[in-house]
Structures are given as structure tokens and as C-alpha cells.
Amino acid sequence: MENEIKKGKQKIDLNLIESERARAISFSKRKETLFQDAENLGNQSRDEVGVMFFSPGGKPFSCGSTSIEDIIDKFLKGKLEDRQRDHAEGKPIGFEELADLHKEFKMPNEKERR
């Protein structure tokens, strides 16, 4: 036991599960764990947390510290207020996302040059 090699944290390769049945089984096993993790995160951070995803069959599942609809509405309202504030300040609306994408694509190119 004392000469046992410990693996520690290792990178796990994520591959698509080819069998639809195996994919559905994997989804159902992990669904509850994801909901529990979201609930724990909300309790620890005392923020509103919501999770929404779709099963391989297309059925929606959601869980939130409050109703998922309230969380989405609050998020969209905040986005709208941000856009209105940016417009009032004279900032162009919609170009922030483009600038962020440009930065993301620019960074790997700089690494390749080195």
C-alpha cells in the first residue's frame, strides 16, 4: 500500500457516447448530481443559480434556487439595462461580443507566433 502509485487529478478525454441508449443512461445518472451541484453552489454563494439542459431525446430539464423563469427574466432584464446604459453613454451596442471574440481568436495566434 505504501508503494501504491497515486494518479491524482488527470485529464479525462471527453468523447461522444455513440450508443443513444448508453447516452440516455449516462444522462439520467448525472442529471441529479448536476442539480445537486447547482443547489450547493447557490447555497454557498447565496446567489440565484439556475441550470437548464436538454436530454438526448430533446426533453428540457431545469433546476434553480428560485424558478428558472424568474432567473432568466432577471438575467434578460439586466442585459437590457446594460444595453440601454451603453447606448446612453454613446457606446456601440452589440460590438462588445465581437471585440471579445476577436481577442479570443487573437490570443492563440500570438502563442503560435512565439
PEDA-V939571 format. One record per residue. N is the residue number from 1. RES is the residue in three letters. PHI is phi in degrees with one decimal (NA if undefined). OMEGA is omega in whole degrees, -180 to 180 (NA if undefined). D_LAST is the distance of its C-alpha to the last C-alpha in whole Angstrom. Layout:
N;RES;PHI;OMEGA;D_LAST
N;RES;PHI;OMEGA;D_LAST
This chain:
1;MET;NA;-177;45
2;GLU;-74.1;177;43
3;ASN;-94.4;-178;41
4;GLU;-69.1;179;40
5;ILE;-84.5;179;36
6;LYS;-96.1;-177;35
7;LYS;-85.4;-178;32
8;GLY;64.6;179;31
9;LYS;-79.3;179;29
10;GLN;-131.1;177;27
11;LYS;-73.0;179;26
12;ILE;-107.4;177;28
13;ASP;-74.2;178;27
14;LEU;-96.0;180;29
15;ASN;-125.4;177;31
16;LEU;-67.7;175;33
17;ILE;-78.3;-172;37
18;GLU;-67.9;-177;38
19;SER;-75.3;179;42
20;GLU;-63.4;179;43
21;ARG;-65.3;179;46
22;ALA;-65.1;178;43
23;ARG;-65.0;179;41
24;ALA;-66.4;178;44
25;ILE;-65.3;179;45
26;SER;-61.3;179;41
27;PHE;-61.2;-177;41
28;SER;-65.9;179;45
29;LYS;-69.7;-175;44
30;ARG;-92.5;-177;41
31;LYS;-58.4;-178;43
32;GLU;-63.7;179;45
33;THR;-63.6;178;42
34;LEU;-63.1;178;40
35;PHE;-65.2;179;43
36;GLN;-64.3;179;43
37;ASP;-63.2;178;40
38;ALA;-65.1;179;40
39;GLU;-64.9;178;43
40;ASN;-62.7;178;42
41;LEU;-62.1;178;39
42;GLY;-63.6;179;42
43;ASN;-68.7;-178;44
44;GLN;-71.6;-176;42
45;SER;-92.0;-177;40
46;ARG;55.5;175;43
47;ASP;-113.0;175;42
48;GLU;-81.9;-179;42
49;VAL;-125.8;177;40
50;GLY;-136.2;178;41
51;VAL;-127.1;178;40
52;MET;-140.2;176;40
53;PHE;-150.8;-176;40
54;PHE;-117.9;178;41
55;SER;-70.4;176;43
56;PRO;-57.3;178;42
57;GLY;-85.3;177;45
58;GLY;95.5;-180;44
59;LYS;-80.9;-179;46
60;PRO;-79.5;175;45
61;PHE;-131.3;178;45
62;SER;-146.4;178;44
63;CYS;-151.6;179;45
64;GLY;-155.8;178;45
65;SER;-66.7;167;46
66;THR;-123.2;-180;48
67;SER;-67.8;-177;49
68;ILE;-63.3;178;45
69;GLU;-64.2;179;47
70;ASP;-64.5;180;47
71;ILE;-65.4;180;44
72;ILE;-63.8;179;42
73;ASP;-61.5;179;45
74;LYS;-64.4;179;44
75;PHE;-63.0;-179;40
76;LEU;-66.3;177;41
77;LYS;-63.9;177;43
78;GLY;-63.3;178;40
79;LYS;-62.5;180;38
80;LEU;-63.7;178;41
81;GLU;-63.6;177;41
82;ASP;-61.7;-180;38
83;ARG;-65.2;179;38
84;GLN;-65.5;178;41
85;ARG;-65.1;179;40
86;ASP;-62.7;179;37
87;HIS;-65.5;179;39
88;ALA;-65.9;179;42
89;GLU;-82.7;178;39
90;GLY;86.9;178;38
91;LYS;-80.5;177;34
92;PRO;-68.6;-178;34
93;ILE;-90.7;175;34
94;GLY;95.3;-177;32
95;PHE;-89.8;179;29
96;GLU;-62.8;-180;28
97;GLU;-63.2;179;27
98;LEU;-65.0;178;25
99;ALA;-64.5;178;23
100;ASP;-63.7;178;22
101;LEU;-63.2;179;21
102;HIS;-60.9;178;19
103;LYS;-62.8;-179;17
104;GLU;-63.0;-179;17
105;PHE;-74.7;-179;15
106;LYS;-73.6;-177;13
107;MET;-60.5;179;11
108;PRO;-62.2;179;10
109;ASN;-65.1;177;9
110;GLU;-66.5;179;7
111;LYS;-66.8;-180;5
112;GLU;-66.8;-180;5
113;ARG;-67.1;-179;4
114;ARG;-75.1;NA;0
